[in-house]
Amino acid sequence: MHLALPGEFNILNALAAATFAESRDIAPEVIQAALGKFTLVPGRMQRIDEGQDFIVIVDYAHTADSLEQSFTVYAGIKKICLFGSAGGGRDTAKRAVMGAVADKHCDHIILTEDDPYDESAEAIAADIARGIRNRPYEFILNRRTAIQKAFSMAEKGSVVFISGKGDDPYIMGPKGARIPWSDAKVAHEELKRITA
């Protein structure tokens, strides 16, 4: 069987789906054909390509484990990692843990806004930074500006990870504000700008 989705976690998910399908008496050749056609889950390890010489990945990863799984797909390759943990007012204990995961896998870390809600985006980023001990990092709270900086730092063959939002269509701000957003769309726009 062929699976176009990268990463061991996608293989395990596909095996689970195939096993379930087989338990419902779906023929192996039908399962094989279906998995072969499955090329994209929007916002999950989604590769963004505008002809640049580095890899750009948009992924929903917003827990320490999901970040770990995403980063290990490109083990041994220089990584610039951009993320902002989970939304404001949520599990604050995981923030430093996520910083530690990035510290383990990333060559440079950019901490940015995600869904701050009524919490300070600066405070969320500072909580994440407590887990970063060895790698250089910076705060760029405007997410588009952070993406621009990550692209400007990328080298040929390196990977830029844009994590946390996936295909979520909004950045959630204070007092219920919903700011239209798309990591993939912004990444395409900024890549077109630099490759033009």
Phi, psi and omega in degrees: 000148179244134176233125182279344182283135183277155171101143179299324181297327176289324176298315180297319177297318180294321177296320178296316179296318180295320179295318177297315180300318179297323179293342177260019176064030173276130186298143180305323181292330176289318177299315180300314181295319181295315179295325179294333181271347186276105188247344187204134163249112184307129178083001177242109183048041182278119181275131180251122187228123173231029178085009179287162184264017174228164184267137174238127180238128171256125182218147183285349187320119180221018171230163180300317182294316181293325174298314180303313181297319180294313183295326183289343177300326181246044179300140177083002179247139179303131183234132168253120189244125182241123178196171182218026180064205180263184184294159177298151178076009181249199187305097182284335183295331183282347188297309179295329178295319177294323175300321179294324177296315178296321179300327181284326190248336191258147177274330175213143185236131175244119180263129187220180178285153177233270172228081186291338186052232183267008178262155179289126177298326178297318181293321178297313180298321179295323177297319178295318184298336179299337179270355183264118186244330191240339186258150176291142177215162178211158177259120171226095191287330176288119189295322178295316178298322178296319178295317177302316181295316180301316180295323181292336180271344186294140176250164179305127178086353180279175181236133170253118175262126174247102191247157170111324184258326183059234179258017177302127187274002181220151161260124184271119183251193183293151176055037175079010180298136178237105183265117181306136185202149171210114177304316182296315181297313180296319178299315177301314182299314183289325177292320178299322180297318183275342180262356182293000000 
